Amino acid sequence: MEKNLFSRKKIIKGLIVSLTIGVVVLLLVFLLTIDKNTMKSFHHMDTGYIFLAAAAIFISFMVEGLRIQVVAHAINERIGIWESVKIYYISFFLGGITPYYSGSVPGQIALFTKNRITIGKATMIATVRPIIKSIVFLIITPILFLYYRESLEEYELLSWFLLISAMLFSLFFIVLFILVVKNPQKIQAIFKWLKEVSFLKKYLKKASVEQKVEWIMFQTIQFQKSFHLLLKHPIEMLLIFLYTAIYWFLYFLIAPLLLLAMGIQLDYALIMIIQVLIFFVLPFLPTPGGSGAAELGFASLFSFFVPENLLGIYVGGWRLFTFYINIIIGALLSLVELKKWAAKEKILKSGGD
C-alpha cells in the first residue's frame, strides 16, 4: 500500500492531474464571467478578510492535528502535534489526487504505522473522523436542503440526485463501521459464505488468500478493541466531536469571508448550506479530489448570488484556500517524507551489508 501511495512519480503525476483539471475548469469560469469591472473589483478587495480566510484554513488543520492527538491518546498511543498536522496535510493531498478521495484513509493508516501504531489502531484513528462527519452531514444536510430548497430550485433535480446518492453511500459506510465495531465475526461469516460461491471458491480457498483473511480478521478485532477503548473516554469523545465541529466551521467560513472581502452581503446561513451540500457530495465524485466538479458546482450554485463579473475570482479564491494551497503543502511534505524513508532504507541496507 505504501509503495502504491508514496512514490515520487505518482505524487507529482497526481498533483499535476488534479491541479490541471481544476485550473482548466476555473479558467473557463473566469473567461466566461470576466468583464471590464472584474479587475477593478479585484483591486478593491478588502485584504483583511483575505488574511482572515488564510488564518482560518491553517487553524482548521491545526485543529485536525489536535483531534488526531486526542484519539491516539484515548487508545493509549502518543503522537506529536506537528506529526499529526503533517499526517493530515499528506492524507488531504493523497485524497485530493485520487478518485473519490480514496487515498486519504489508506494514507493516514500508512503514516500512523510509520509512527509505530498498529494497523488496527491506525485504522480506527483514520476512520473516526469521516464516520463522525458522515453521521453529522447525513442528519443536517437533508434538513438544510429542504429548508433552502427554493433557493436551489434551478438545480433541484440534480441536487436531489446528488444528495440521495451521497446519503446512500454514507449509510453504507456507517452500517459497515457499526458492523465491524459491534460484531467483527460477521465479517468472517461473509468471507465463509463467499468461499462457497462457485466462481470465487477457487480463488478464496488459496492458502495465501486465507492467510490474508486471517490477518484482516485480526486487525478488525484490534480495530473493535480500540473503538471500545475510545468509548471509555467520554471527555476525549466530546473533544473529537468538538474539534470536528470547529474544523468544519472554520472550513466553511472561507466562503463568507471572501464575500465580505468583495463587499457582497448575503444570507450566510444559505452560504453554509450550499457548502454542506457540495462537501457532502464531493467525496463521491470520480475526479481526483473532485477537481473540476467542485469548481463547476460551486460556480453554478453561487451564480445566483454573486455578480457575474466577480464569480470567477470568487470561485478561484474559494478553491485556492480550501484545496489548492493544502494539496501543494501536502505534496511537498509527502516528498520530504519519501526522501526520509529512502534515506532510512539506505542506512538499513548498508548496515545489513
Buried (B, 14 or more C-beta within 10 A) or exposed (E): EBEEBBBEEBBBEBBEBBBEBBBEBBEBBBEEBBEEEBEEBBEEBEEEBBEBBBEBBBBBBBBBBBBBBBBBBBBEBEBEEEBBBBBBBBBBBBBBBBBBBBBBBBBBBBBBBBBEBBBBBBBBBBBBBBBBBBBBBBEBBBEBBEEBEEBBEEBEEEBEEBBEEBBEBBEEEBEEBEBBBEEBEEBBEEBEEEBEEEEEEEEBEEEEBEEEBEEBBBBBBBBBBBBEBBEEBEEBBEBBEBBBEBBBEBBBBBBBBBBBBBEBEBEEEBBBBBBBBBBBBBBBBEBBBBBBBBBBBBBBBBBEBBBEBBBBBBBBBBBBBBBBBBBBBBBBBBBEBBEEEEEEEEEEEEEEE
